[in-house]
Amino acid sequence: MNPERTIRVGVVGVGHVGQHHARIYHDLPGVECAGIADSDPVRLQEICEPLGVPGVRDYRELLGRVDAVSVAVPTCLHASIVRDFLEGGVDVLVEKPLAETVEEAETLTELSRRRARILQVGHVERFNGGVRALHRIVQAPAFIECHRLSPFPQRGTDVDVILDLMIHDIDIILSLVKSPVIEVHAVGVPVLTDRVDIANARIRFASGCVANVTASRVSAERVRKIRVFQPDTYISLDYASQELTLYRRLPADRAAPSPQLARIVKEEVAVEKEEPLRLEIASFVSAVRHRTRPEVSGAEAVEALRLASQILAKL
């Protein structure tokens, strides 16, 4: 692909998340939003008219008209739609999780490799400025605690809370720990749906690190936090505000009256705050333009889905 030419993109599904893909593509330099697909004609008109973008009811009408596409439909439709675009020679950014099952996800990843297509997965927290700063600090995580809580969503809940919300933290944990999982314990219950709405998982890694992860979509308050403990350091990140606080133990002063007592200092870590989804989409467009490996590849998404499936199997 000529790195200078305009990239034609499409969006399939313009619900809660997909509408923002359309907005960002429309405003992104070097990109033409060439079409939007959604099965709801009223929703299609609501999104397409203000942007001046053509809309279609059948996503297959975008084939031949776009170089790349965002897929933001219910998880149960990911495998078939992503496959059609990859086979049609189109690069794909698909919202998390990559697919409903590990087998489907592995098939899509292998197809993208055979067809030499970009396959990026929308684990958007990777593009959170606080998470990027966290990666620069974390070296030897020993214990990780995550809480991702939200009120009941006014949107479809076609999957359990593990694939809906917890998978964000699963992906971040795997990117930080980089060690095989050796044990998983989990509990979870349905509350407002026939699927698991609140769950907790305890994950043990070969390195000795333990992660305790809680996700809920039936909570009164919205909380998105991760805390990481490693030798001499405690790091706390609020995903929503992108605020990162670090507590560090300094070497004891041997001349002090009680030299065995550690001195703890608090540091506010500077974070570059930008809209994570905009960074994610810009990263995808760059990978398409320059034919480079996406920041969150299909292979990484498969591993996050594999661990999520292990957790689901324990419920």
BALOBA-1460 file (C-alpha; in Angstrom, 3 decimals):
// residues 315
<rec num="1" residu="m" x="0.000" y="0.000" z="0.000"/>
<rec num="2" residu="n" x="1.227" y="3.495" z="-0.873"/>
<rec num="3" residu="p" x="1.923" y="5.072" z="2.548"/>
<rec num="4" residu="e" x="0.838" y="8.464" z="1.244"/>
<rec num="5" residu="r" x="-2.573" y="7.570" z="-0.114"/>
<rec num="6" residu="t" x="-5.868" y="8.033" z="1.718"/>
<rec num="7" residu="i" x="-7.060" y="4.915" z="3.525"/>
<rec num="8" residu="r" x="-10.709" y="4.042" z="2.986"/>
<rec num="9" residu="v" x="-12.295" y="2.716" z="6.172"/>
<rec num="10" residu="g" x="-15.664" y="1.363" z="7.208"/>
<rec num="11" residu="v" x="-17.472" y="0.677" z="10.471"/>
<rec num="12" residu="v" x="-19.746" y="-2.312" z="11.081"/>
<rec num="13" residu="g" x="-22.080" y="-1.720" z="14.006"/>
<rec num="14" residu="v" x="-22.643" y="1.797" z="15.359"/>
<rec num="15" residu="g" x="-24.038" y="1.093" z="18.784"/>
<rec num="16" residu="h" x="-22.523" y="2.155" z="22.114"/>
<rec num="17" residu="v" x="-18.891" y="1.775" z="20.936"/>
<rec num="18" residu="g" x="-19.111" y="1.715" z="17.150"/>
<rec num="19" residu="q" x="-20.521" y="5.246" z="16.968"/>
<rec num="20" residu="h" x="-17.228" y="6.532" z="18.372"/>
<rec num="21" residu="h" x="-15.214" y="4.582" z="15.801"/>
<rec num="22" residu="a" x="-17.209" y="6.366" z="13.091"/>
<rec num="23" residu="r" x="-16.677" y="9.770" z="14.740"/>
<rec num="24" residu="i" x="-12.925" y="9.306" z="15.076"/>
<rec num="25" residu="y" x="-12.396" y="7.956" z="11.559"/>
<rec num="26" residu="h" x="-14.360" y="10.906" z="10.186"/>
<rec num="27" residu="d" x="-11.984" y="13.353" z="11.893"/>
<rec num="28" residu="l" x="-8.710" y="11.463" z="11.351"/>
<rec num="29" residu="p" x="-6.272" y="12.933" z="8.771"/>
<rec num="30" residu="g" x="-5.431" y="10.718" z="5.808"/>
<rec num="31" residu="v" x="-8.562" y="8.647" z="6.272"/>
<rec num="32" residu="e" x="-11.852" y="8.525" z="4.388"/>
<rec num="33" residu="c" x="-14.818" y="7.019" z="6.204"/>
<rec num="34" residu="a" x="-16.234" y="5.316" z="3.122"/>
<rec num="35" residu="g" x="-19.217" y="3.543" z="4.631"/>
<rec num="36" residu="i" x="-21.074" y="2.464" z="7.758"/>
<rec num="37" residu="a" x="-23.068" y="-0.745" z="8.141"/>
<rec num="38" residu="d" x="-25.764" y="-1.433" z="10.722"/>
<rec num="39" residu="s" x="-28.858" y="-3.616" z="10.633"/>
<rec num="40" residu="d" x="-30.964" y="-0.896" z="12.313"/>
<rec num="41" residu="p" x="-32.033" y="1.634" z="9.649"/>
<rec num="42" residu="v" x="-32.984" y="4.288" z="12.205"/>
<rec num="43" residu="r" x="-29.647" y="4.063" z="13.978"/>
<rec num="44" residu="l" x="-27.852" y="4.045" z="10.639"/>
<rec num="45" residu="q" x="-29.494" y="7.314" z="9.641"/>
<rec num="46" residu="e" x="-28.765" y="8.906" z="13.039"/>
<rec num="47" residu="i" x="-25.033" y="8.269" z="12.655"/>
<rec num="48" residu="c" x="-24.529" y="8.605" z="8.902"/>
<rec num="49" residu="e" x="-26.371" y="11.867" z="8.204"/>
<rec num="50" residu="p" x="-24.361" y="14.177" z="10.502"/>
<rec num="51" residu="l" x="-21.089" y="12.655" z="9.240"/>
<rec num="52" residu="g" x="-22.096" y="12.690" z="5.582"/>
<rec num="53" residu="v" x="-21.124" y="9.017" z="5.246"/>
<rec num="54" residu="p" x="-23.062" y="6.462" z="3.172"/>
<rec num="55" residu="g" x="-24.833" y="3.751" z="5.149"/>
<rec num="56" residu="v" x="-25.714" y="0.156" z="4.256"/>
<rec num="57" residu="r" x="-27.795" y="-2.493" z="6.016"/>
<rec num="58" residu="d" x="-25.603" y="-5.424" z="4.848"/>
<rec num="59" residu="y" x="-21.937" y="-5.187" z="5.884"/>
<rec num="60" residu="r" x="-20.906" y="-7.224" z="2.834"/>
<rec num="61" residu="e" x="-21.694" y="-4.185" z="0.679"/>
<rec num="62" residu="l" x="-18.550" y="-2.579" z="2.120"/>
<rec num="63" residu="l" x="-16.318" y="-5.242" z="0.538"/>
<rec num="64" residu="g" x="-14.442" y="-3.682" z="-2.368"/>
<rec num="65" residu="r" x="-15.153" y="-0.186" z="-1.031"/>
<rec num="66" residu="v" x="-12.854" y="-0.173" z="2.016"/>
<rec num="67" residu="d" x="-9.216" y="-0.981" z="2.796"/>
<rec num="68" residu="a" x="-9.851" y="-1.415" z="6.519"/>
<rec num="69" residu="v" x="-12.818" y="-1.806" z="8.821"/>
<rec num="70" residu="s" x="-13.810" y="-1.606" z="12.478"/>
<rec num="71" residu="v" x="-16.140" y="-4.357" z="13.660"/>
<rec num="72" residu="a" x="-18.183" y="-3.342" z="16.717"/>
<rec num="73" residu="v" x="-21.066" y="-5.810" z="16.780"/>
<rec num="74" residu="p" x="-22.184" y="-8.339" z="19.438"/>
<rec num="75" residu="t" x="-19.474" y="-10.894" z="20.236"/>
<rec num="76" residu="c" x="-21.464" y="-13.789" z="18.768"/>
<rec num="77" residu="l" x="-21.132" y="-12.169" z="15.318"/>
<rec num="78" residu="h" x="-17.400" y="-11.415" z="15.447"/>
<rec num="79" residu="a" x="-16.133" y="-14.674" z="13.930"/>
<rec num="80" residu="s" x="-18.303" y="-14.644" z="10.800"/>
<rec num="81" residu="i" x="-17.977" y="-10.923" z="10.027"/>
<rec num="82" residu="v" x="-14.235" y="-10.699" z="10.684"/>
<rec num="83" residu="r" x="-13.679" y="-13.812" z="8.560"/>
<rec num="84" residu="d" x="-15.593" y="-12.313" z="5.623"/>
<rec num="85" residu="f" x="-13.481" y="-9.145" z="5.673"/>
<rec num="86" residu="l" x="-10.158" y="-10.942" z="6.091"/>
<rec num="87" residu="e" x="-11.012" y="-13.264" z="3.212"/>
<rec num="88" residu="g" x="-12.011" y="-10.199" z="1.191"/>
<rec num="89" residu="g" x="-8.550" y="-8.679" z="1.670"/>
<rec num="90" residu="v" x="-9.612" y="-6.072" z="4.254"/>
<rec num="91" residu="d" x="-7.628" y="-5.210" z="7.410"/>
<rec num="92" residu="v" x="-9.717" y="-5.464" z="10.586"/>
<rec num="93" residu="l" x="-9.920" y="-3.777" z="13.977"/>
<rec num="94" residu="v" x="-12.414" y="-5.817" z="16.013"/>
<rec num="95" residu="e" x="-13.728" y="-4.883" z="19.422"/>
<rec num="96" residu="k" x="-12.787" y="-7.173" z="22.299"/>
<rec num="97" residu="p" x="-13.096" y="-10.060" z="22.761"/>
<rec num="98" residu="l" x="-11.763" y="-11.304" z="19.443"/>
<rec num="99" residu="a" x="-14.388" y="-14.074" z="19.356"/>
<rec num="100" residu="e" x="-16.689" y="-16.125" z="21.579"/>
<rec num="101" residu="t" x="-14.331" y="-19.104" z="21.755"/>
<rec num="102" residu="v" x="-10.597" y="-19.697" z="21.700"/>
<rec num="103" residu="e" x="-11.016" y="-21.953" z="18.662"/>
<rec num="104" residu="e" x="-12.763" y="-19.203" z="16.664"/>
<rec num="105" residu="a" x="-10.124" y="-16.675" z="17.731"/>
<rec num="106" residu="e" x="-7.263" y="-18.958" z="16.683"/>
<rec num="107" residu="t" x="-8.934" y="-19.525" z="13.307"/>
<rec num="108" residu="l" x="-9.223" y="-15.779" z="12.696"/>
<rec num="109" residu="t" x="-5.616" y="-15.178" z="13.717"/>
<rec num="110" residu="e" x="-4.379" y="-17.895" z="11.369"/>
<rec num="111" residu="l" x="-6.553" y="-16.533" z="8.550"/>
<rec num="112" residu="s" x="-5.099" y="-13.032" z="9.005"/>
<rec num="113" residu="r" x="-1.603" y="-14.516" z="8.783"/>
<rec num="114" residu="r" x="-2.362" y="-16.488" z="5.612"/>
<rec num="115" residu="r" x="-4.042" y="-13.530" z="3.931"/>
<rec num="116" residu="a" x="-1.341" y="-11.091" z="5.137"/>
<rec num="117" residu="r" x="-4.003" y="-8.847" z="6.694"/>
<rec num="118" residu="i" x="-3.758" y="-6.677" z="9.798"/>
<rec num="119" residu="l" x="-5.882" y="-8.020" z="12.667"/>
<rec num="120" residu="q" x="-5.978" y="-5.714" z="15.676"/>
<rec num="121" residu="v" x="-8.212" y="-6.297" z="18.707"/>
<rec num="122" residu="g" x="-9.815" y="-3.473" z="20.663"/>
<rec num="123" residu="h" x="-8.263" y="-3.907" z="24.088"/>
<rec num="124" residu="v" x="-8.499" y="-0.156" z="24.461"/>
<rec num="125" residu="e" x="-6.957" y="0.066" z="27.950"/>
<rec num="126" residu="r" x="-3.570" y="-0.653" z="26.339"/>
<rec num="127" residu="f" x="-3.802" y="2.892" z="24.959"/>
<rec num="128" residu="n" x="-4.676" y="4.472" z="28.304"/>
<rec num="129" residu="g" x="-1.912" y="6.938" z="29.199"/>
<rec num="130" residu="g" x="-1.832" y="5.615" z="32.762"/>
<rec num="131" residu="v" x="-1.383" y="2.033" z="31.555"/>
<rec num="132" residu="r" x="1.474" y="3.070" z="29.292"/>
<rec num="133" residu="a" x="3.176" y="4.760" z="32.238"/>
<rec num="134" residu="l" x="2.475" y="1.686" z="34.380"/>
<rec num="135" residu="h" x="4.342" y="-0.519" z="31.906"/>
<rec num="136" residu="r" x="7.425" y="1.674" z="32.293"/>
<rec num="137" residu="i" x="7.402" y="1.222" z="36.083"/>
<rec num="138" residu="v" x="6.384" y="-2.399" z="36.649"/>
<rec num="139" residu="q" x="9.347" y="-4.790" z="36.581"/>
<rec num="140" residu="a" x="8.650" y="-7.677" z="38.953"/>
<rec num="141" residu="p" x="4.963" y="-7.736" z="39.912"/>
<rec num="142" residu="a" x="4.217" y="-9.858" z="42.970"/>
<rec num="143" residu="f" x="0.540" y="-9.084" z="43.563"/>
<rec num="144" residu="i" x="-2.055" y="-7.361" z="41.370"/>
<rec num="145" residu="e" x="-5.535" y="-6.303" z="42.380"/>
<rec num="146" residu="c" x="-8.152" y="-5.095" z="39.890"/>
<rec num="147" residu="h" x="-11.670" y="-3.751" z="40.337"/>
<rec num="148" residu="r" x="-13.844" y="-2.989" z="37.301"/>
<rec num="149" residu="l" x="-17.354" y="-2.190" z="38.489"/>
<rec num="150" residu="s" x="-20.216" y="-0.491" z="36.687"/>
<rec num="151" residu="p" x="-23.978" y="-0.003" z="36.924"/>
<rec num="152" residu="f" x="-26.076" y="-2.282" z="34.753"/>
<rec num="153" residu="p" x="-25.416" y="-1.222" z="31.131"/>
<rec num="154" residu="q" x="-28.146" y="0.141" z="28.902"/>
<rec num="155" residu="r" x="-26.961" y="-2.053" z="26.054"/>
<rec num="156" residu="g" x="-26.881" y="-5.688" z="25.069"/>
<rec num="157" residu="t" x="-25.248" y="-8.202" z="27.394"/>
<rec num="158" residu="d" x="-24.703" y="-11.149" z="25.074"/>
<rec num="159" residu="v" x="-21.743" y="-12.454" z="27.094"/>
<rec num="160" residu="d" x="-20.823" y="-13.007" z="30.740"/>
<rec num="161" residu="v" x="-19.151" y="-10.187" z="32.664"/>
<rec num="162" residu="i" x="-15.803" y="-11.974" z="32.197"/>
<rec num="163" residu="l" x="-15.860" y="-11.371" z="28.434"/>
<rec num="164" residu="d" x="-17.719" y="-8.086" z="28.784"/>
<rec num="165" residu="l" x="-15.557" y="-6.297" z="31.369"/>
<rec num="166" residu="m" x="-12.993" y="-8.498" z="33.112"/>
<rec num="167" residu="i" x="-11.168" y="-9.283" z="29.865"/>
<rec num="168" residu="h" x="-9.830" y="-5.699" z="29.831"/>
<rec num="169" residu="d" x="-7.937" y="-6.386" z="33.068"/>
<rec num="170" residu="i" x="-6.971" y="-9.900" z="31.988"/>
<rec num="171" residu="d" x="-5.221" y="-8.433" z="28.948"/>
<rec num="172" residu="i" x="-3.401" y="-5.802" z="31.021"/>
<rec num="173" residu="i" x="-2.329" y="-8.377" z="33.628"/>
<rec num="174" residu="l" x="-0.918" y="-10.704" z="30.949"/>
<rec num="175" residu="s" x="0.985" y="-7.803" z="29.391"/>
<rec num="176" residu="l" x="2.533" y="-6.973" z="32.790"/>
<rec num="177" residu="v" x="3.317" y="-10.412" z="34.213"/>
<rec num="178" residu="k" x="4.603" y="-12.324" z="31.149"/>
<rec num="179" residu="s" x="4.619" y="-15.670" z="32.944"/>
<rec num="180" residu="p" x="2.587" y="-18.879" z="32.464"/>
<rec num="181" residu="v" x="-0.661" y="-19.235" z="34.415"/>
<rec num="182" residu="i" x="-0.501" y="-22.255" z="36.725"/>
<rec num="183" residu="e" x="-3.724" y="-21.988" z="38.744"/>
<rec num="184" residu="v" x="-7.123" y="-20.291" z="38.483"/>
<rec num="185" residu="h" x="-9.916" y="-20.042" z="41.067"/>
<rec num="186" residu="a" x="-13.134" y="-18.156" z="40.346"/>
<rec num="187" residu="v" x="-16.629" y="-17.459" z="41.606"/>
<rec num="188" residu="g" x="-19.471" y="-15.670" z="39.869"/>
<rec num="189" residu="v" x="-23.244" y="-15.360" z="39.842"/>
<rec num="190" residu="p" x="-26.053" y="-14.082" z="37.608"/>
<rec num="191" residu="v" x="-27.949" y="-11.158" z="39.131"/>
<rec num="192" residu="l" x="-29.959" y="-9.283" z="36.504"/>
<rec num="193" residu="t" x="-29.410" y="-11.534" z="33.485"/>
<rec num="194" residu="d" x="-29.170" y="-15.261" z="32.847"/>
<rec num="195" residu="r" x="-25.397" y="-14.877" z="32.512"/>
<rec num="196" residu="v" x="-22.752" y="-14.166" z="35.168"/>
<rec num="197" residu="d" x="-23.006" y="-10.475" z="36.108"/>
<rec num="198" residu="i" x="-20.444" y="-10.307" z="38.919"/>
<rec num="199" residu="a" x="-17.315" y="-12.418" z="39.253"/>
<rec num="200" residu="n" x="-14.012" y="-12.688" z="41.058"/>
<rec num="201" residu="a" x="-10.956" y="-14.605" z="39.866"/>
<rec num="202" residu="r" x="-7.676" y="-15.423" z="41.574"/>
<rec num="203" residu="i" x="-4.893" y="-16.173" z="39.108"/>
<rec num="204" residu="r" x="-1.503" y="-17.591" z="40.080"/>
<rec num="205" residu="f" x="1.505" y="-17.392" z="37.765"/>
<rec num="206" residu="a" x="4.665" y="-19.478" z="37.568"/>
<rec num="207" residu="s" x="6.665" y="-16.375" z="38.563"/>
<rec num="208" residu="g" x="4.870" y="-16.375" z="41.925"/>
<rec num="209" residu="c" x="2.722" y="-13.371" z="41.084"/>
<rec num="210" residu="v" x="-0.938" y="-13.568" z="42.113"/>
<rec num="211" residu="a" x="-3.709" y="-11.475" z="40.546"/>
<rec num="212" residu="n" x="-7.059" y="-10.916" z="42.228"/>
<rec num="213" residu="v" x="-9.617" y="-9.598" z="39.729"/>
<rec num="214" residu="t" x="-13.196" y="-8.466" z="40.325"/>
<rec num="215" residu="a" x="-15.662" y="-7.415" z="37.637"/>
<rec num="216" residu="s" x="-19.278" y="-6.383" z="38.057"/>
<rec num="217" residu="r" x="-21.942" y="-4.834" z="35.864"/>
<rec num="218" residu="v" x="-24.465" y="-4.616" z="38.713"/>
<rec num="219" residu="s" x="-22.752" y="-2.139" z="41.030"/>
<rec num="220" residu="a" x="-24.013" y="1.210" z="42.278"/>
<rec num="221" residu="e" x="-20.784" y="3.034" z="41.449"/>
<rec num="222" residu="r" x="-18.396" y="3.008" z="38.515"/>
<rec num="223" residu="v" x="-14.862" y="1.927" z="39.484"/>
<rec num="224" residu="r" x="-11.939" y="1.073" z="37.188"/>
<rec num="225" residu="k" x="-8.730" y="0.608" z="39.173"/>
<rec num="226" residu="i" x="-5.629" y="-1.556" z="39.189"/>
<rec num="227" residu="r" x="-3.051" y="-1.808" z="41.969"/>
<rec num="228" residu="v" x="0.338" y="-3.448" z="41.488"/>
<rec num="229" residu="f" x="2.731" y="-4.460" z="44.270"/>
<rec num="230" residu="q" x="6.376" y="-5.288" z="43.631"/>
<rec num="231" residu="p" x="9.511" y="-5.170" z="45.795"/>
<rec num="232" residu="d" x="9.769" y="-1.735" z="47.467"/>
<rec num="233" residu="t" x="6.966" y="-0.296" z="45.310"/>
<rec num="234" residu="y" x="3.165" y="0.018" z="45.278"/>
<rec num="235" residu="i" x="1.484" y="1.530" z="42.220"/>
<rec num="236" residu="s" x="-2.172" y="2.568" z="41.992"/>
<rec num="237" residu="l" x="-3.876" y="3.507" z="38.708"/>
<rec num="238" residu="d" x="-7.343" y="4.902" z="38.143"/>
<rec num="239" residu="y" x="-8.115" y="3.967" z="34.536"/>
<rec num="240" residu="a" x="-10.889" y="6.546" z="34.197"/>
<rec num="241" residu="s" x="-8.920" y="9.600" z="35.335"/>
<rec num="242" residu="q" x="-5.614" y="8.164" z="34.028"/>
<rec num="243" residu="e" x="-4.035" y="9.146" z="37.356"/>
<rec num="244" residu="l" x="-1.065" y="7.064" z="38.494"/>
<rec num="245" residu="t" x="0.291" y="7.206" z="42.038"/>
<rec num="246" residu="l" x="3.449" y="5.453" z="43.187"/>
<rec num="247" residu="y" x="4.589" y="4.681" z="46.734"/>
<rec num="248" residu="r" x="8.253" y="3.770" z="46.976"/>
<rec num="249" residu="r" x="10.400" y="2.596" z="49.879"/>
<rec num="250" residu="l" x="13.711" y="4.377" z="50.036"/>
<rec num="251" residu="p" x="16.838" y="2.767" z="51.525"/>
<rec num="252" residu="a" x="16.915" y="3.133" z="55.307"/>
<rec num="253" residu="d" x="19.176" y="5.803" z="56.772"/>
<rec num="254" residu="r" x="21.743" y="3.867" z="58.836"/>
<rec num="255" residu="a" x="22.386" y="6.954" z="60.957"/>
<rec num="256" residu="a" x="18.724" y="7.321" z="61.929"/>
<rec num="257" residu="p" x="17.580" y="6.383" z="65.471"/>
<rec num="258" residu="s" x="15.606" y="3.448" z="64.015"/>
<rec num="259" residu="p" x="17.468" y="2.497" z="60.810"/>
<rec num="260" residu="q" x="15.305" y="-0.592" z="60.332"/>
<rec num="261" residu="l" x="12.270" y="1.622" z="59.620"/>
<rec num="262" residu="a" x="11.820" y="2.258" z="55.890"/>
<rec num="263" residu="r" x="11.057" y="5.695" z="54.560"/>
<rec num="264" residu="i" x="8.027" y="5.694" z="52.204"/>
<rec num="265" residu="v" x="7.649" y="8.444" z="49.621"/>
<rec num="266" residu="k" x="4.638" y="9.199" z="47.449"/>
<rec num="267" residu="e" x="5.091" y="10.216" z="43.817"/>
<rec num="268" residu="e" x="2.536" y="11.455" z="41.318"/>
<rec num="269" residu="v" x="3.618" y="10.059" z="37.963"/>
<rec num="270" residu="a" x="3.248" y="12.308" z="34.916"/>
<rec num="271" residu="v" x="0.816" y="10.806" z="32.406"/>
<rec num="272" residu="e" x="0.085" y="11.925" z="28.846"/>
<rec num="273" residu="k" x="-3.702" y="11.967" z="28.784"/>
<rec num="274" residu="e" x="-5.424" y="11.468" z="25.442"/>
<rec num="275" residu="e" x="-8.598" y="9.675" z="24.388"/>
<rec num="276" residu="p" x="-7.562" y="5.990" z="24.414"/>
<rec num="277" residu="l" x="-9.928" y="5.015" z="21.589"/>
<rec num="278" residu="r" x="-8.528" y="7.733" z="19.335"/>
<rec num="279" residu="l" x="-4.998" y="6.463" z="20.016"/>
<rec num="280" residu="e" x="-6.122" y="2.887" z="19.352"/>
<rec num="281" residu="i" x="-7.696" y="3.776" z="15.997"/>
<rec num="282" residu="a" x="-4.726" y="5.933" z="14.980"/>
<rec num="283" residu="s" x="-2.452" y="2.997" z="15.834"/>
<rec num="284" residu="f" x="-4.582" y="0.694" z="13.669"/>
<rec num="285" residu="v" x="-4.498" y="3.118" z="10.746"/>
<rec num="286" residu="s" x="-0.713" y="3.383" z="11.083"/>
<rec num="287" residu="a" x="-0.373" y="-0.418" z="11.022"/>
<rec num="288" residu="v" x="-2.561" y="-0.545" z="7.903"/>
<rec num="289" residu="r" x="-0.637" y="2.234" z="6.188"/>
<rec num="290" residu="h" x="2.856" y="0.906" z="6.963"/>
<rec num="291" residu="r" x="2.019" y="-2.839" z="7.086"/>
<rec num="292" residu="t" x="3.406" y="-3.199" z="10.599"/>
<rec num="293" residu="r" x="2.396" y="-5.440" z="13.496"/>
<rec num="294" residu="p" x="-0.552" y="-3.962" z="15.427"/>
<rec num="295" residu="e" x="-0.037" y="-2.967" z="19.051"/>
<rec num="296" residu="v" x="-2.620" y="-5.523" z="20.201"/>
<rec num="297" residu="s" x="-2.340" y="-8.474" z="17.838"/>
<rec num="298" residu="g" x="-4.717" y="-11.349" z="17.293"/>
<rec num="299" residu="a" x="-2.235" y="-13.666" z="19.024"/>
<rec num="300" residu="e" x="-2.260" y="-11.547" z="22.206"/>
<rec num="301" residu="a" x="-6.053" y="-11.390" z="22.132"/>
<rec num="302" residu="v" x="-6.182" y="-15.181" z="21.867"/>
<rec num="303" residu="e" x="-4.176" y="-15.477" z="25.099"/>
<rec num="304" residu="a" x="-6.488" y="-13.074" z="26.924"/>
<rec num="305" residu="l" x="-9.482" y="-15.060" z="25.681"/>
<rec num="306" residu="r" x="-7.805" y="-18.322" z="26.687"/>
<rec num="307" residu="l" x="-7.425" y="-17.118" z="30.295"/>
<rec num="308" residu="a" x="-10.969" y="-15.712" z="30.290"/>
<rec num="309" residu="s" x="-12.205" y="-19.136" z="29.165"/>
<rec num="310" residu="q" x="-10.273" y="-20.799" z="32.022"/>
<rec num="311" residu="i" x="-12.005" y="-18.457" z="34.460"/>
<rec num="312" residu="l" x="-15.422" y="-19.164" z="32.943"/>
<rec num="313" residu="a" x="-14.767" y="-22.892" z="33.249"/>
<rec num="314" residu="k" x="-14.263" y="-22.491" z="37.015"/>
<rec num="315" residu="l" x="-17.622" y="-20.827" z="37.637"/>
